[in-house]
Every structure is written in C-alpha cells, then in structure tokens.
Amino acid sequence: MSSSEEGGGAAGAVSTDQTIIDNNTNNDYVGIDMRQPTLRYKPLIRKVPSTLLRNEDFKKYFKPKVISIGPLHHDDLTLRESKGLKLKLAAHFVKKIGVDKKSLYSKIKKEMDGLKECYDPQELEKYRDDNEELAWMFIVDGCAILQAIYMRYDNDGNLLTKNDLLTFLYSYLLLLENQLPFRVLELLTSLGDGTMFMNAIRRFIDDIVINAAENRLLVL
C-alpha cells in the first residue's frame, strides 16, 4: 500500500528559485531564498538498483519472502502460497463494504492510466497491452491490505489467526518493492461503507510510520 511511492526520478532536483541571492543594499549580506523546492520528476515505484542486491542484509528492506503486494513480485513462484490469504482477505472486504466486485473493477479501470504512471514503465512492460490483469491485481491486493489493517483495530471475527495477521501487517506492507499507489486504496474505499477502512489506514500510518519516527527522534 502506498501513500508514499518509492523509486526513480531525481528527487534531489529543485527549481532554480531556491538559490543564494546577493543583496546589494547598504547592509550588504547574503540572503537565502527559503521557498519550498519544486521537484522536477515524480518519484516512481520500482525495484531497487541492482547495486543494492550485492548486500544480502539489504534485501529484507525491499524484497518480500512470503506475501507479494503489487506487480513487482507478482509472478514470483516462491510467493504463490500467499495468494490464498490475499483472496480470503479480499473476499471479506468486499462482503464488509457492501459493494460488488464489478463496481470496484469499474472504479479501478477508469483510472488505470494514472495508476500505471506511478510505476517505472519498465516494471509494467508485461502489462502494456493488458490493463485487465493489472486492474484485478490492484483490486485483490488493495482489498487485502484494507481488510488486514481494518482487522488490526476491529475484532472482525476469526478470519485469521493472530500470527497470520501480524505476519501480513508488519513484515510486508512497508517493503520498498511491495507497494501499491495510495490512490488504489482511495478508490476501493470510495464506495459503500469504505470510510471505516480508510480511517483504519490513516490510523495505521500514524501508528507505524509517523509515531514511530517521532519516537526515534525523542530517543536521539
């Protein structure tokens, strides 16, 4: 799931407005333009550079071992066993939200061009002429994420064991190569009873990302 999309693009490129300016007044000092930099390129979801693959310790931060999310590792045969778990979660989400699969598909299909632009084009070469397969992947994986995170904050029956859920949540959703555009989650929760699922997503982001970062700063 991704409200933050990882990857290529020159993130360090800024507009020429952020420059050091000579001030020719009588006080003669150097001023700095503090306006926010403008990114020239949009960050894209992509696989990490091959140079990082040389260090085995780095792989745990970007490559999934059990559950794949999104297209980058969708065809990895070692991750196929996770498909049943994702389908179970997705089916529960569809039932809970009260919207049929065709309506969800229609929502995603209408914005496929924009969703594909969130990825490095080379990563989606396989789906260049097949939006349908990619759309259903977004739906299944997106619904699974929404249901799993919702279950973190709501006692939603005994769909999964605690260990299954913790594995799904903590080990794989934040990996660099296991990401979906955040827009997918927004579209899937824009129908039916989707608000409660999006609220859970935002709470999860606060708990896992924002609060964790603030706690690390306090320690430092």
N, C-alpha and C positions, 0 to 999 in steps of 0.2 A: 504494500500500500504505500502510496507515496504521496504526501503533501510536499515532500522535498524530493525533487528529481535529481539523481546523481548523473555525473558523466562529463562528456566532452564540452568543447566550447572554451573560449579564452575568458575564464572567469575573472582574470586579472585585468582585462582590457577595460579602460574607463574613457569617458569623454574628455575632450581637451579642455572642458570647463574647469576641471579640477587641476589647476595649475598654480604655481607660485607666482605672485604678482608683485612687481616692483611698484612701490608707492613713491611718487615724485613730489610729495608735499614737503613742507619745511621740516617736518619731523623725521623724514627720511628713514623708513623702516620697511622691512619685507613682510607682506601680509600673505595669508594662505586662504584660498577660496575653500570654504568648508561645506559647499553644497554636495549633496549625495552623488556618487559616481553613477553613470549610466552604463549598464552592461551592453556591449555591442552584440553579444551572442547569447542565445538561450541555452542554459545547461541541458544536456540530454541524458536519458537513461541509456547506459551502455555497459559493456563488460570493461573491467579494469584493464589498464595497459599490461601488455604481456611481460614487461619487466618485473611487475609485482608477483607474477606467478613463480618466479625463481625462489621466492621465500615461502616455504610451506606454512610458516606461522601466520602469514598474512591471509591465507585462504579462508580462515574461519570468519573473517570480517566481511567477505563478499560472496563466497560460493556456498550454496545450500547443500546439506548432506542427506536430508530426509524429505523436505517439502519444498517444491518449486512454486514460486509465485511469478506470474508474468511470462513473457515469451523467451527470455534469455536462456533458461534451462528447461523449458517445457518438454523437450524431446530427449532429455537425459534418461536413459533406461534405468539408471540406478535410483531414480526418484519416482518411478511409476507407482510404487505402493502407496504414495500419498494421495493418489487420485481419488481413491475411495473415501478417504477422510474429507477431502475438499467437497466431493459431491454430497456427502451426508450433511455437512455444514451448510452448503448452498441450498439444498432442498429445505432444510429447516428455516433458513432465512426467507425463502420465497413463501412458505406457508405462514410465517410470522408476520410478514409485511402485508400480506393480503393482495398481492399483485401477481398476475400470471406471467409465465416466462416470456411469452411473445411480446408483452408490453415492455419488459425490461430489455429484450433484444432490440426492439424498435428504438428505444431511447439511446442505447449504445451505438447502434448502426448509424444513426443520424449524425453522430459526432466522430465517426471513425477517422476522418481525415485529420482532425485536430488532435485526436488521441495518438495517432501514429507519429505525428510531428514531435511528440515528447521523447521519442527514441532516436538513437543514431540510425539513419536509414539502412546501414549495413546490417544491423541486428534484425531488421524486419524484411530482409530480402526474400525470405521464403514466403512471406505473406503479401508480396507486392500485388498479386492478382487474386488474392483470396481473403477478402475482408470478413467473410462469414466465420471462418475458423477462428480468426483472431478475436472477433466480437464475442463469440461464445467462451473463449478463454478468459477474456476480461470479465464476463458475467460470472462464470463459475468461481474464478479466483477472487473477484471482488466480493461476491456474496459470502464466500467462505471467510474472508477477512472480517467482514461486518458482523457475521454471526459469532465468530470466535471471540471478538473483542466485546460484543454485547454480553456474552456469557460470563465474561470476567466480572461484570458489575451487576448481573442479574441472575438469580438462581433459576435458570431456564431448563428445568428438568434434568434428566440424567443422560443427555445425548452423548457425552464423552466422559471418560474418566478424567480425574484431575491431572494425571501425568500427561495424557494426550493433549489437553488444553494448554498446559504450561509449555510443553514442547513446541506447540504451534505458535504461541504468543511470543515467547522470549527468545527462541533460538533462530527464528527465520524471518520475521516480518521486517526487521530493520537491516537485513543484509543488503549490501550495495547492489548486487545483481539479482535481487528478489523483489523488484519494485513494480508497482502499477502507478499510472498517473492518478493523482488525488481526484481528478475530475471523474474518473470511473466511479469512485465511491459516492461522489455528489450526485451523479446521475442515477445510480441504483437506489439512493435514499430519497429521491425527489418525488416518488410515487407512494401511494398508500401510507402505511404507518412508518415511514422511513426516518422521521425525526429522532425517535429514540435510539436508533442505530448510529446516526451521525453524532448525537450527544455523547454516546459511548466512545466513538472515535476521538472526539475532541478531548474527552477526559483521559483517554489512553495517552494521547500526545502530551498532555500536561504532566501526567504521572511518570511516563517513561523517558520523555525527551527533555521537556522544559524543567521540571522539578529536579530531575537527575543532574542536569547541567548546573542548576543553581546550587545544589548540594556540593558538587565538586568545587565550585568557586568558593564556597564557605570553608571547605577543608583547606584550600590553598591559602 
